[in-house]
């Protein structure tokens, strides 16, 4: 599969306790209305993940907004943190916002 240069990716980690706040903010930035159903899906999907395993095994969740995003999240079992990858076709301004969000949480 060829690499699509339009697709950007931002990655980092967040404290597990900050997950709801972080994903709600990500959703707001792309005009997606986050709900309790989304929270439930994340909690159930992330439970058995392991950040030490390949990215293809991490929990993946679509955020259908402007632009569409894919969140890939896995639990770091040693430290109460989650690794997160945000991917999609977004500009450098939105990429910087995502990077800042991950750096702060």
C-alpha positions in Angstrom: 0.0 0.0 0.0 1.5 3.4 -1.0 1.8 6.1 1.5 -0.7 9.0 1.0 1.2 12.2 1.6 -2.1 14.1 2.5 -2.7 11.9 5.5 -1.1 13.3 8.7 -0.5 11.6 11.9 0.0 13.0 15.4 1.0 10.7 18.3 1.6 11.0 22.0 0.3 9.9 25.3 -2.2 11.0 27.8 -3.1 10.1 31.4 -5.9 7.6 31.4 -8.0 9.8 33.7 -7.9 12.5 31.0 -9.3 10.3 28.1 -12.8 11.7 28.1 -11.7 15.3 28.2 -9.1 14.8 25.4 -11.4 13.0 23.0 -14.2 15.5 23.6 -11.8 18.3 22.7 -10.6 16.4 19.6 -14.2 15.9 18.5 -15.0 19.6 19.1 -12.1 20.6 16.9 -13.5 18.7 13.9 -17.2 19.5 14.7 -18.2 16.0 15.8 -20.8 15.7 18.5 -19.3 13.4 21.1 -21.8 11.4 23.2 -21.9 8.9 26.1 -22.1 6.1 23.5 -18.7 7.2 22.2 -17.3 7.2 25.8 -18.7 3.7 26.3 -17.2 2.4 23.1 -13.8 3.8 24.0 -13.8 2.3 27.5 -14.8 -1.1 26.3 -12.4 -1.1 23.3 -9.3 0.1 25.2 -9.7 -2.2 28.1 -7.7 -5.1 26.6 -5.2 -3.2 24.6 -1.4 -3.0 25.1 0.7 -0.2 23.8 3.7 -2.5 23.7 2.0 -4.5 20.9 2.1 -3.4 17.2 -0.1 -0.5 16.3 -2.4 -2.7 14.2 -3.6 -4.3 17.5 -4.6 -1.0 19.2 -8.2 0.0 19.5 -9.2 2.1 16.5 -12.2 4.5 16.6 -13.5 6.8 13.8 -14.4 10.4 14.5 -16.6 11.5 11.6 -16.1 15.2 11.4 -14.5 17.9 9.3 -12.1 16.4 8.6 -12.6 12.7 9.4 -10.2 11.3 11.9 -9.1 7.9 13.2 -8.1 7.6 16.8 -5.8 4.6 17.6 -5.4 4.1 21.4 -3.7 1.5 23.6 -3.1 1.2 27.3 0.3 1.3 28.9 -0.2 -1.2 31.7 2.8 0.1 33.7 1.9 3.7 34.2 -1.8 4.7 34.0 -1.2 6.3 30.6 -2.6 5.7 27.1 -0.8 6.0 23.9 -2.8 7.8 21.2 -2.4 8.3 17.4 -4.6 10.7 15.6 -4.6 10.3 11.9 -6.5 11.9 9.0 -6.3 14.6 6.4 -5.7 17.7 8.4 -3.7 20.8 8.1 -0.7 22.0 10.1 -2.8 24.2 12.3 -5.0 21.3 13.4 -2.0 19.1 13.8 -0.4 21.7 16.1 -3.6 21.8 18.2 -3.6 18.0 18.5 0.1 18.0 19.4 -0.5 20.6 22.1 -3.5 18.7 23.5 -1.5 15.5 23.8 1.5 17.4 25.4 -0.8 18.9 28.0 -2.7 15.8 29.1 
